[in-house]
């Protein structure tokens, strides 16, 4: 039977990836960088909570 679960990552994996991406981006930020680079890195990091929130909203939760 065909299943989409094998084609797309789980929500947990997407959140882990996003956290890793934020960590890598954070380590690229230096005080010596140009203002445009700093702004782009900051905007990338600031977008993370929205992506995690959307993924979290899509996660199926077990109801008791």
Backbone torsions as a table, in degrees:
resi	resn	phi	psi	omega
1	UNK	NA	142.3	-179.3
2	UNK	-77.5	133.9	-179.6
3	UNK	-136.9	131.8	177.7
4	UNK	-74.7	-15.2	-177.3
5	UNK	-63.0	-27.2	179.3
6	UNK	-83.1	-15.9	-178.9
7	UNK	-92.0	-22.4	-177.5
8	UNK	-125.0	149.0	179.9
9	UNK	-72.6	159.8	176.8
10	UNK	-73.8	163.6	178.9
11	UNK	-61.2	-39.6	178.6
12	UNK	-60.8	-43.6	178.4
13	UNK	-64.3	-38.0	178.8
14	UNK	-65.7	-40.1	178.6
15	UNK	-67.3	-41.5	177.0
16	UNK	-61.2	-42.7	178.0
17	UNK	-61.6	-43.3	-179.1
18	UNK	-64.4	-41.5	177.1
19	UNK	-62.4	-41.5	177.9
20	UNK	-63.2	-40.9	179.5
21	UNK	-63.0	-41.8	178.1
22	UNK	-64.0	-42.2	-180.0
23	UNK	-62.7	-44.4	178.0
24	UNK	-63.5	-43.3	179.2
25	UNK	-63.1	-42.4	179.2
26	UNK	-58.5	-41.2	-178.6
27	UNK	-72.2	-13.6	175.7
28	UNK	-82.4	-16.5	-176.6
29	UNK	-76.8	123.8	175.5
30	UNK	-133.8	155.1	179.3
31	UNK	-68.8	-21.2	-178.8
32	UNK	-83.0	-8.9	-178.5
33	UNK	-68.5	155.3	175.7
34	UNK	-66.4	157.5	-177.7
35	UNK	-59.5	-39.7	179.8
36	UNK	-64.2	-37.8	178.3
37	UNK	-67.6	-44.5	178.6
38	UNK	-59.4	-43.1	-179.3
39	UNK	-63.9	-43.9	180.0
40	UNK	-63.2	-41.7	178.8
41	UNK	-65.3	-43.1	179.3
42	UNK	-63.0	-41.4	178.9
43	UNK	-65.4	-36.2	177.2
44	UNK	-63.0	-45.1	-179.4
45	UNK	-68.6	-39.0	-179.3
46	UNK	-66.0	-25.4	179.3
47	UNK	-75.9	-14.4	-176.5
48	UNK	-60.9	-46.8	-179.5
49	UNK	-58.9	-35.1	178.9
50	UNK	-67.3	-42.0	179.2
51	UNK	-64.3	-42.1	179.8
52	UNK	-66.2	-39.9	178.6
53	UNK	-61.9	-42.6	178.2
54	UNK	-64.5	-42.8	-179.6
55	UNK	-65.6	-39.9	180.0
56	UNK	-65.1	-38.4	178.7
57	UNK	-65.2	-28.0	-178.0
58	UNK	-86.9	-10.5	-176.9
59	UNK	-71.4	133.7	176.3
60	UNK	-78.5	126.4	179.2
61	UNK	-107.3	140.6	177.1
62	UNK	-74.5	136.1	177.0
63	UNK	-103.7	140.0	-176.6
64	UNK	-88.2	NA	NA
